[in-house]
Amino acid sequence: LRLKHLQELTGEHPPSQNEINDKVLETKINCNNVNSRISDQRAEWPGLLKRPAELATKYANFSEGACKPGYASALMTAIFPRFSKPAPMFLDDSFRKWARIREFVPPFGIKGQDNLIKAILSVTKEYRLTPALDSLNCRRCIIVGNGGVLANKSLGSRIDDYDIVVRLNSAPVKGFEKDVGSKTTLRITYPEGAMQRPEQYERDSLFVLAGFKWQDFKWLKYIVYKERVPFPKQCQVQAVSSR
């Protein structure tokens, strides 16, 4: 009845069974073409889809989840031959010698931010992880996302078992320890996603700024130097006129 009513409204005939069968066959052929292209890509770029043979052999005796020293760097080098990891994890007072990152504006580099970063780093006490974490031969890390998938999973104790627990932006911990754990090693954020009150931050965690734009570095400088964040004049006028 619905097909008949549609025909009356549009003046079009509903598809016959043969036409439907032809469409199904056409779809299967298209899917086969996609699978064929994926197979071609696997043959052309094997490193992107599986471990190179030399890595598989070198780490063959390691159990699942075991620490594999140098594995991540070796795998990246096998996939991307030009990959290198000479730069430190966090910017330190040697940042000026990393010429490449000074060629690009945030978030791909720090072009134009030299003076701001120098001012921030001049009062930064540490540029690395804690000595206890740095001394570990293997650091087991976990990144805890902000979605609700962890709700009622009771994975908190398993998350806390990791050496380094990374959380993002204002992801809450207090009151949700049973599901998300209580440990925070790094909290990576940017101004719009940051917690607004100091007491919300875990005392033993490290605050990591992910700078996406030049204003982000200014924001961090205001915090480090305990300066008042200035508002644009236009915002001040709007605030006055709205009262």
SVG drawing of the C-alpha trace seen along z (x, -y; Angstrom):
<svg xmlns="http://www.w3.org/2000/svg" viewBox="-2 -51 72 67">
<polyline fill="none" stroke="black" stroke-width="0.4" points="0.0,0.0 2.9,-2.4 4.5,-1.7 1.2,-2.3 0.7,-5.6 4.3,-6.7 3.5,-5.9 0.4,-8.1 2.4,-11.0 5.4,-10.9 4.2,-9.3 7.1,-6.8 6.7,-3.0 8.2,-1.1 11.3,1.0 10.6,4.6 12.3,7.6 14.7,7.9 15.7,4.2 16.3,4.8 18.4,7.9 20.5,5.9 21.1,3.2 22.2,5.8 24.6,7.4 25.9,3.9 26.5,3.2 28.4,6.5 30.6,5.7 31.4,2.3 32.3,3.9 34.5,6.4 36.3,3.5 36.9,1.7 38.3,5.0 40.5,5.4 41.9,1.8 42.6,2.5 44.5,5.7 46.5,3.6 47.3,1.1 48.4,3.9 50.8,5.1 52.1,1.6 52.4,0.5 52.9,3.5 54.5,1.5 51.3,-0.4 49.2,2.7 51.6,5.2 54.9,5.3 58.0,5.5 59.5,9.0 62.6,8.0 60.6,6.4 58.3,9.4 61.3,11.7 63.1,9.4 60.1,9.2 58.6,12.7 59.4,13.9 57.7,11.0 54.3,11.9 51.2,9.7 51.3,6.5 55.0,6.9 57.4,4.0 59.3,3.9 62.2,1.4 62.7,-0.5 59.8,1.1 57.7,-2.0 60.6,-4.0 61.7,-1.0 58.2,-0.5 57.8,-4.2 61.1,-4.2 60.1,-1.1 56.8,-2.7 58.2,-6.2 61.9,-6.0 62.4,-9.8 60.9,-9.5 63.2,-10.7 62.7,-11.5 65.5,-13.8 63.4,-16.5 62.4,-16.2 58.9,-15.3 58.3,-18.8 59.8,-22.2 62.8,-23.1 65.4,-25.9 67.0,-24.4 63.9,-24.9 65.6,-27.5 67.8,-24.9 64.9,-22.9 64.7,-24.9 61.9,-23.0 59.2,-23.7 60.1,-27.4 59.1,-27.4 55.4,-26.7 52.7,-28.5 50.7,-26.7 49.6,-24.0 52.3,-22.7 55.1,-24.7 56.0,-27.7 56.7,-30.4 56.4,-33.9 56.2,-32.5 59.9,-32.6 59.7,-35.5 56.6,-34.1 58.0,-30.6 61.4,-31.9 59.5,-33.9 57.5,-30.9 60.5,-28.5 62.6,-31.0 60.4,-30.3 59.8,-26.6 61.5,-24.3 61.3,-21.0 61.1,-20.1 60.6,-16.4 58.7,-13.7 59.4,-13.0 62.8,-11.4 61.0,-8.2 59.2,-7.8 62.3,-8.8 64.3,-6.0 61.9,-3.3 63.2,-1.1 59.6,-0.6 56.8,-3.1 53.3,-1.6 51.0,-4.4 47.2,-4.8 45.2,-7.7 41.8,-8.0 39.3,-9.7 36.3,-11.8 33.5,-9.8 30.9,-7.9 32.0,-4.5 33.8,-4.0 30.6,-4.5 29.8,-1.6 32.7,0.5 34.6,0.5 38.0,0.2 39.4,-2.4 41.9,0.0 43.2,1.3 43.7,-2.3 45.6,-3.2 48.0,-0.2 49.6,-2.0 52.8,-4.0 51.6,-7.0 47.9,-8.0 47.1,-10.7 43.8,-12.7 42.5,-15.3 41.0,-18.8 38.6,-19.0 37.8,-15.2 36.5,-14.7 38.1,-12.3 36.7,-13.1 33.5,-11.1 34.2,-8.7 37.3,-6.9 35.6,-3.5 35.3,-3.8 38.1,-6.2 40.7,-5.7 42.2,-8.2 45.7,-8.6 46.7,-11.4 50.2,-11.8 49.6,-14.2 46.6,-16.4 46.8,-17.7 44.7,-20.7 44.2,-24.0 42.6,-27.2 39.0,-26.6 39.1,-23.0 41.0,-23.7 39.6,-23.4 39.0,-26.9 39.7,-26.4 43.2,-25.3 41.7,-23.0 40.2,-20.9 43.7,-19.8 45.4,-16.7 48.3,-17.8 50.8,-15.3 49.9,-15.7 51.7,-17.6 49.9,-20.3 50.6,-20.1 49.6,-22.8 48.7,-21.8 49.1,-25.1 46.8,-25.3 47.0,-29.1 49.3,-32.0 46.8,-33.2 47.3,-29.9 50.9,-30.7 49.9,-34.2 47.2,-32.5 49.9,-30.2 52.2,-33.2 49.5,-35.0 49.0,-32.0 52.7,-31.4 53.3,-35.0 50.0,-35.3 49.0,-38.2 45.4,-39.4 44.1,-38.4 43.2,-41.6 39.9,-41.7 39.6,-43.4 38.1,-46.9 35.2,-45.8 34.3,-43.2 34.5,-45.7 32.2,-48.1 29.7,-45.4 29.7,-44.3 29.1,-47.9 26.3,-48.6 24.4,-45.4 23.9,-46.4"/>
</svg>
